[in-house]
Amino acid sequence: MHPGELQRLVDSTPVHRALGLRVTGVGDHEIILEAETGPEHLAEDGGQYLHGGVVATMLDTAATFALIGATDTDWSTVDLRVDYLRPAPPGRLEIRGDAVHIGRRLGRATAEVRAADAGVLLASATGTFARAVSETRTGT
């Protein structure tokens, strides 16, 4: 899938827009995003680090979009395991997602969040995702 089309999909979700997510790279089974986080994403007023839910959202988004980019199909999160390795400071972050397995119904993907300037690994995730199926309805 073309990076511009993936960016359009990212921009169609309010939470992605609130994180300022930008598609900066796309491969066969990978996507690279950047986020610009600020005080509105902190764990507490006056805190120094991002809320864990913000970090998990970025990981989930990168993993999901790695699968979307590889298949041109929507995917929904079934399970996501997040490992927080270091507190994530606000600022520019790089999030990489990789599609590891693409099946007919289920997919597996991994993701990492790094501080963009230092390249320090802050958190990683592994997830299972269900492929969206179009419903065919028959009249009764």
N, CA, C and O of each residue as an XYZ file, in Angstrom:
560
protein
N       0.854     -1.171      0.000
C       0.000      0.000      0.000
C       0.900      1.235      0.000
O       1.937      1.254      0.663
N       0.510      2.235     -0.725
C       1.268      3.475     -0.884
C       1.292      4.261      0.436
O       0.281      4.305      1.137
N       2.439      4.887      0.789
C       2.530      5.649      2.042
C       1.459      6.732      2.182
O       0.943      6.952      3.278
N       1.124      7.404      1.090
C       0.092      8.445      1.145
C      -1.266      7.889      1.514
O      -2.029      8.526      2.241
N      -1.572      6.698      1.013
C      -2.847      6.059      1.346
C      -2.865      5.612      2.804
O      -3.884      5.745      3.483
N      -1.741      5.082      3.286
C      -1.657      4.710      4.703
C      -1.786      5.939      5.591
O      -2.434      5.881      6.636
N      -1.174      7.056      5.186
C      -1.291      8.291      5.968
C      -2.737      8.760      6.016
O      -3.199      9.232      7.054
N      -3.456      8.636      4.907
C      -4.869      9.015      4.875
C      -5.666      8.171      5.872
O      -6.540      8.688      6.568
N      -5.362      6.872      5.939
C      -6.051      5.995      6.895
C      -5.693      6.368      8.332
O      -6.563      6.396      9.202
N      -4.422      6.651      8.580
C      -3.996      7.072      9.927
C      -4.738      8.340     10.324
O      -5.235      8.451     11.445
N      -4.813      9.303      9.395
C      -5.456     10.587      9.676
C      -6.966     10.486      9.875
O      -7.586     11.415     10.390
N      -7.555      9.373      9.474
C      -9.013      9.233      9.585
C      -9.469      8.888     11.003
O     -10.670      8.819     11.265
N      -8.521      8.672     11.920
C      -8.849      8.310     13.301
C      -8.430      9.440     14.237
O      -7.261      9.827     14.241
N      -9.362      9.979     15.034
C      -9.040     11.113     15.911
C      -7.862     10.865     16.856
O      -7.054     11.768     17.071
N      -7.749      9.675     17.418
C      -6.651      9.424     18.368
C      -5.305      9.466     17.651
O      -4.312      9.909     18.228
N      -5.260      9.015     16.411
C      -4.017      9.076     15.639
C      -3.640     10.520     15.331
O      -2.468     10.893     15.389
N      -4.640     11.324     15.004
C      -4.389     12.750     14.756
C      -3.906     13.436     16.033
O      -3.020     14.289     15.980
N      -4.482     13.069     17.176
C      -4.094     13.684     18.449
C      -2.638     13.365     18.803
O      -1.979     14.151     19.484
N      -2.145     12.234     18.352
C      -0.756     11.857     18.595
C       0.179     12.422     17.531
O       1.400     12.312     17.649
N      -0.395     13.028     16.491
C       0.422     13.584     15.416
C       1.186     12.518     14.658
O       2.322     12.746     14.243
N       0.570     11.341     14.468
C       1.254     10.245     13.795
C       1.448     10.546     12.313
O       0.518     10.948     11.614
N       2.689     10.340     11.853
C       3.027     10.530     10.447
C       3.711      9.274      9.930
O       4.585      8.718     10.595
N       3.314      8.830      8.750
C       3.962      7.693      8.090
C       5.262      8.206      7.485
O       5.245      9.100      6.639
N       6.395      7.640      7.917
C       7.685      8.084      7.396
C       8.391      7.013      6.578
O       9.391      7.299      5.920
N       7.885      5.784      6.610
C       8.485      4.713      5.820
C       7.556      3.530      5.712
O       6.795      3.230      6.632
N       7.625      2.856      4.567
C       6.796      1.674      4.330
C       7.637      0.648      3.584
O       8.310      0.975      2.607
N       7.592     -0.610      4.059
C       8.238     -1.722      3.372
C       7.194     -2.772      3.052
O       6.000     -2.525      3.221
N       7.619     -3.937      2.595
C       6.682     -5.002      2.245
C       5.813     -5.416      3.426
O       4.608     -5.615      3.280
N       6.425     -5.544      4.585
C       5.707     -5.982      5.773
C       5.981     -5.084      6.970
O       5.817     -5.506      8.115
N       6.395     -3.853      6.714
C       6.710     -2.962      7.815
C       6.223     -1.548      7.542
O       5.986     -1.144      6.403
N       6.086     -0.819      8.635
C       5.739      0.598      8.557
C       6.543      1.321      9.628
O       6.802      0.779     10.702
N       6.933      2.546      9.321
C       7.602      3.397     10.298
C       6.761      4.657     10.451
O       6.427      5.329      9.476
N       6.431      4.955     11.697
C       5.645      6.137     12.031
C       6.466      7.040     12.932
O       7.378      6.585     13.622
N       6.136      8.320     12.919
C       6.676      9.250     13.897
C       5.524      9.890     14.632
O       4.464     10.140     14.059
N       5.743     10.155     15.914
C       4.756     10.848     16.743
C       5.443     12.020     17.407
O       6.618     11.948     17.769
N       4.705     13.089     17.562
C       5.195     14.252     18.304
C       4.306     14.386     19.531
O       3.179     14.874     19.442
N       4.820     13.947     20.681
C       4.020     13.951     21.905
C       4.390     15.153     22.766
O       5.503     15.675     22.698
N       3.429     15.575     23.575
C       3.636     16.742     24.412
C       2.998     16.586     25.778
O       2.687     15.470     26.194
N       2.798     17.694     26.482
C       2.269     17.660     27.847
C       0.894     17.005     27.944
O       0.558     16.435     28.983
N       0.099     17.075     26.888
C      -1.237     16.478     26.918
C      -1.198     14.952     26.923
O      -2.231     14.314     27.127
N      -0.029     14.356     26.704
C       0.102     12.900     26.667
C       0.782     12.331     27.915
O       1.043     11.130     27.986
N       1.067     13.185     28.896
C       1.785     12.746     30.087
C       0.896     11.929     31.018
O      -0.330     12.038     30.989
N       1.542     11.107     31.844
C       0.824     10.233     32.766
C       0.090     11.017     33.844
O      -0.944     10.567     34.338
N       0.611     12.186     34.215
C      -0.025     13.002     35.261
C       0.365     14.460     35.042
O       1.373     14.754     34.399
N      -0.430     15.351     35.574
C      -0.107     16.773     35.484
C       1.254     17.027     36.115
O       1.506     16.610     37.245
N       2.114     17.697     35.403
C       3.443     17.985     35.908
C       4.402     16.815     35.819
O       5.548     16.919     36.257
N       3.949     15.695     35.255
C       4.802     14.516     35.130
C       5.851     14.694     34.038
O       5.828     15.663     33.279
N       6.762     13.743     33.980
C       7.858     13.806     33.010
C       7.769     12.748     31.927
O       8.537     12.781     30.966
N       6.833     11.797     32.069
C       6.807     10.670     31.149
C       5.403     10.459     30.577
O       4.403     10.863     31.171
N       5.357      9.813     29.407
C       4.092      9.557     28.736
C       3.254      8.539     29.494
O       3.782      7.650     30.162
N       1.951      8.682     29.381
C       1.005      7.715     29.929
C       1.215      6.396     29.192
O       1.422      6.389     27.978
N       1.162      5.286     29.916
C       1.357      3.974     29.306
C       0.352      3.659     28.217
O       0.676      2.953     27.262
N      -0.864      4.171     28.346
C      -1.875      3.943     27.315
C      -1.522      4.618     25.999
O      -1.859      4.116     24.927
N      -0.844      5.755     26.082
C      -0.393      6.446     24.867
C       0.646      5.586     24.159
O       0.588      5.417     22.941
N       1.589      5.046     24.911
C       2.629      4.190     24.343
C       1.996      2.937     23.738
O       2.351      2.543     22.627
N       1.065      2.310     24.455
C       0.394      1.112     23.947
C      -0.381      1.411     22.667
O      -0.400      0.595     21.745
N      -1.016      2.574     22.608
C      -1.766      2.956     21.406
C      -0.832      3.081     20.204
O      -1.165      2.633     19.106
N       0.324      3.682     20.409
C       1.285      3.813     19.305
C       1.776      2.445     18.831
O       1.900      2.213     17.629
N       2.053      1.548     19.763
C       2.495      0.198     19.406
C       1.406     -0.555     18.653
O       1.672     -1.178     17.626
N       0.192     -0.496     19.160
C      -0.948     -1.167     18.530
C      -1.160     -0.629     17.115
O      -1.405     -1.400     16.187
N      -1.069      0.674     16.954
C      -1.270      1.299     15.650
C      -0.213      0.844     14.655
O      -0.541      0.491     13.523
N       1.048      0.847     15.062
C       2.122      0.436     14.150
C       1.986     -1.029     13.749
O       2.164     -1.369     12.580
N       1.673     -1.893     14.703
C       1.509     -3.317     14.386
C       0.331     -3.528     13.439
O       0.434     -4.271     12.463
N      -0.780     -2.874     13.734
C      -1.970     -3.013     12.890
C      -1.699     -2.504     11.487
O      -2.065     -3.156     10.509
N      -1.060     -1.339     11.375
C      -0.823     -0.765     10.060
C       0.249     -1.510      9.272
O       0.276     -1.414      8.045
N       1.130     -2.245      9.938
C       2.053     -3.122      9.212
C       1.259     -4.194      8.470
O       1.556     -4.511      7.319
N       0.249     -4.748      9.138
C      -0.611     -5.745      8.494
C      -1.488     -5.123      7.403
O      -1.648     -5.701      6.328
N      -2.047     -3.959      7.681
C      -2.882     -3.273      6.682
C      -2.057     -2.972      5.434
O      -2.509     -3.210      4.314
N      -0.862     -2.453      5.626
C      -0.015     -2.121      4.484
C       0.373     -3.338      3.672
O       0.501     -3.251      2.451
N       0.563     -4.473      4.330
C       0.969     -5.697      3.641
C      -0.179     -6.371      2.897
O       0.046     -7.100      1.931
N      -1.415     -6.126      3.351
C      -2.547     -6.885      2.801
C      -3.627     -6.027      2.159
O      -4.494     -6.553      1.462
N      -3.592     -4.732      2.378
C      -4.649     -3.834      1.892
C      -6.008     -4.236      2.463
O      -7.045     -4.082      1.818
N      -5.974     -4.758      3.696
C      -7.168     -5.218      4.404
C      -7.125     -4.675      5.820
O      -6.047     -4.514      6.393
N      -8.291     -4.390      6.392
C      -8.352     -3.920      7.765
C      -8.154     -5.097      8.721
O      -8.533     -6.228      8.417
N      -7.552     -4.813      9.886
C      -7.315     -5.808     10.925
C      -7.754     -5.239     12.267
O      -7.678     -4.031     12.492
N      -8.210     -6.109     13.153
C      -8.613     -5.715     14.506
C      -7.747     -6.443     15.521
O      -7.403     -7.610     15.334
N      -7.401     -5.756     16.583
C      -6.553     -6.332     17.622
C      -7.325     -7.381     18.413
O      -8.425     -7.122     18.901
N      -6.737     -8.567     18.532
C      -7.294     -9.646     19.344
C      -6.562     -9.679     20.682
O      -7.175     -9.845     21.737
N      -5.248     -9.519     20.621
C      -4.425     -9.585     21.825
C      -3.175     -8.743     21.588
O      -2.609     -8.757     20.495
N      -2.748     -8.014     22.611
C      -1.542     -7.207     22.500
C      -0.776     -7.295     23.806
O      -1.300     -6.961     24.869
N       0.461     -7.745     23.722
C       1.344     -7.797     24.886
C       2.341     -6.654     24.754
O       3.069     -6.570     23.765
N       2.374     -5.784     25.742
C       3.268     -4.634     25.728
C       4.324     -4.809     26.817
O       4.003     -5.128     27.962
N       5.575     -4.598     26.449
C       6.682     -4.594     27.403
C       7.228     -3.174     27.465
O       7.777     -2.664     26.488
N       7.069     -2.538     28.631
C       7.588     -1.195     28.860
C       9.014     -1.343     29.387
O       9.220     -1.880     30.475
N       9.998     -0.871     28.623
C      11.399     -1.072     28.979
C      12.000      0.128     29.703
O      12.845     -0.025     30.585
N      11.553      1.329     29.319
C      12.011      2.573     29.935
C      10.857      3.556     29.912
O       9.994      3.468     29.037
N      10.819      4.494     30.854
C       9.793      5.536     30.777
C       9.982      6.335     29.486
O      11.105      6.685     29.123
N       8.889      6.614     28.808
C       8.944      7.332     27.535
C       8.763      8.830     27.776
O       7.716      9.254     28.266
N       9.773      9.633     27.437
C       9.634     11.076     27.603
C       8.811     11.665     26.459
O       8.736     11.074     25.382
N       8.197     12.821     26.685
C       7.496     13.474     25.584
C       8.511     13.950     24.543
O       9.693     14.120     24.841
N       8.036     14.156     23.342
C       8.894     14.608     22.258
C       8.662     13.770     21.023
O       7.601     13.166     20.865
N       9.639     13.730     20.157
C       9.517     13.004     18.897
C       9.893     11.541     19.127
O      10.965     11.232     19.648
N       8.990     10.656     18.726
C       9.199      9.219     18.877
C       9.083      8.538     17.522
O       8.342      8.990     16.649
N       9.827      7.438     17.355
C       9.719      6.621     16.145
C       9.078      5.303     16.531
O       9.482      4.665     17.504
N       8.081      4.900     15.767
C       7.364      3.655     16.036
C       7.447      2.794     14.788
O       7.056      3.225     13.704
N       7.953      1.584     14.938
C       8.112      0.661     13.808
C       7.230     -0.555     14.035
O       7.242     -1.149     15.113
N       6.474     -0.919     13.026
C       5.649     -2.116     13.073
C       6.073     -3.097     11.996
O       6.384     -2.695     10.875
N       6.088     -4.388     12.330
C       6.461     -5.436     11.385
C       5.421     -6.548     11.403
O       5.097     -7.084     12.463
N       4.899     -6.895     10.231
C       3.981     -8.032     10.101
C       4.829     -9.296     10.074
O       5.664     -9.471      9.186
N       4.616    -10.166     11.037
C       5.421    -11.379     11.189
C       4.758    -12.569     10.508
O       5.439    -13.395      9.900
N       3.444    -12.661     10.607
C       2.688    -13.767     10.006
C       1.366    -13.212      9.493
O       0.673    -12.473     10.193
N       1.032    -13.575      8.277
C      -0.236    -13.146      7.684
C      -0.991    -14.391      7.236
O      -0.639    -15.021      6.239
N      -2.028    -14.734      7.985
C      -2.858    -15.875      7.639
C      -4.172    -15.428      7.017
O      -4.410    -14.237      6.820
N      -5.012    -16.396      6.714
C      -6.322    -16.060      6.125
C      -7.204    -15.311      7.109
O      -7.945    -14.409      6.715
N      -7.133    -15.676      8.394
C      -7.982    -15.040      9.408
C      -7.205    -14.279     10.468
O      -7.663    -13.245     10.955
N      -6.031    -14.783     10.827
C      -5.251    -14.169     11.892
C      -3.880    -13.731     11.391
O      -3.305    -14.330     10.483
N      -3.382    -12.682     12.003
C      -2.043    -12.201     11.703
C      -1.307    -11.918     12.994
O      -1.919    -11.710     14.041
N       0.016    -11.913     12.910
C       0.861    -11.566     14.052
C       1.749    -10.417     13.614
O       2.229    -10.374     12.481
N       1.956     -9.490     14.532
C       2.818     -8.357     14.234
C       3.524     -7.909     15.501
O       3.042     -8.123     16.614
N       4.671     -7.287     15.309
C       5.435     -6.719     16.411
C       5.588     -5.225     16.187
O       5.401     -4.727     15.077
N       5.930     -4.519     17.253
C       6.155     -3.076     17.144
C       7.136     -2.635     18.221
O       7.265     -3.268     19.269
N       7.821     -1.534     17.935
C       8.754     -0.930     18.885
C       8.581      0.579     18.882
O       8.290      1.179     17.847
N       8.760      1.183     20.039
C       8.786      2.641     20.169
C      10.186      3.024     20.628
O      10.720      2.472     21.590
N      10.764      3.983     19.912
C      12.106      4.474     20.244
C      12.089      5.994     20.331
O      11.301      6.656     19.655
N      12.956      6.536     21.160
C      13.177      7.976     21.169
C      13.844      8.304     19.839
O      14.889      7.737     19.517
N      13.257      9.208     19.063
C      13.724      9.467     17.704
C      15.153      9.999     17.664
O      15.914      9.641     16.766
N      15.527     10.839     18.612
C      16.861     11.436     18.560
C      17.949     10.484     19.052
O      19.048     10.479     18.498
N      17.671      9.687     20.069
C      18.685      8.811     20.657
C      18.592      7.367     20.160
O      19.554      6.610     20.290
N      17.462      6.981     19.602
C      17.279      5.611     19.143
C      17.118      4.605     20.260
O      17.184      3.400     20.018
N      16.907      5.074     21.483
C      16.779      4.192     22.643
C      15.423      3.489     22.605
O      14.386      4.131     22.440
N      15.442      2.158     22.761
C      14.211      1.377     22.780
C      13.471      1.637     24.083
O      14.014      1.427     25.168
N      12.221      2.097     23.970
C      11.408      2.436     25.134
C      10.373      1.371     25.460
O      10.108      1.100     26.631
N       9.782      0.762     24.427
C       8.745     -0.249     24.637
C       8.626     -1.098     23.380
O       8.962     -0.661     22.280
N       8.138     -2.321     23.567
C       7.903     -3.209     22.429
C       6.595     -3.958     22.662
O       6.093     -4.039     23.783
N       6.065     -4.497     21.584
C       4.797     -5.223     21.687
C       4.749     -6.331     20.645
O       5.387     -6.264     19.595
N       3.971     -7.348     20.976
C       3.643     -8.426     20.055
C       2.137     -8.598     20.112
O       1.550     -8.611     21.194
N       1.507     -8.731     18.947
C       0.057     -8.837     18.938
C      -0.469     -9.845     17.952
O       0.199    -10.229     16.992
N      -1.690    -10.262     18.220
C      -2.462    -11.100     17.317
C      -3.626    -10.257     16.821
O      -4.250     -9.529     17.593
N      -3.911    -10.360     15.536
C      -4.923     -9.523     14.902
C      -5.829    -10.369     14.024
O      -5.387    -11.338     13.407
N      -7.090     -9.994     13.977
C      -8.065    -10.702     13.138
C      -8.308     -9.886     11.882
O      -8.484     -8.668     11.931
N      -8.313    -10.586     10.756
C      -8.580     -9.941      9.465
C     -10.060     -9.582      9.404
O     -10.918    -10.382      9.777
N     -10.346     -8.394      8.939
C     -11.734     -7.976      8.777
C     -12.373     -8.802      7.675
O     -11.776     -9.043      6.626
N     -13.587     -9.225      7.935
C     -14.320     -9.983      6.927
C     -15.550     -9.188      6.524
O     -16.233     -8.595      7.359
N     -15.808     -9.189      5.251
C     -17.013     -8.499      4.792
C     -18.202     -9.420      5.007
O     -18.163    -10.608      4.686
N     -19.240     -8.851      5.548
C     -20.440     -9.645      5.822
C     -21.353     -9.634      4.610
O     -21.597     -8.593      4.000
N     -21.852    -10.813      4.277
C     -22.815    -10.938      3.204
C     -24.162    -11.247      3.866
O     -24.301    -12.249      4.568
N     -25.120    -10.406      3.644
C     -26.433    -10.616      4.257
C     -27.416    -11.063      3.191
O     -27.426    -10.571      2.063
N     -28.232    -12.008      3.593
C     -29.267    -12.476      2.683
C     -30.627    -12.048      3.203
O     -30.823    -11.950      4.414
N     -31.533    -11.803      2.337
C     -32.874    -11.394      2.753
C     -33.615    -12.540      3.392
O     -33.423    -13.699      3.025
N     -34.472    -12.212      4.361
C     -35.274    -13.255      5.010
C     -36.739    -13.011      4.783
O     -37.574    -13.784      5.253
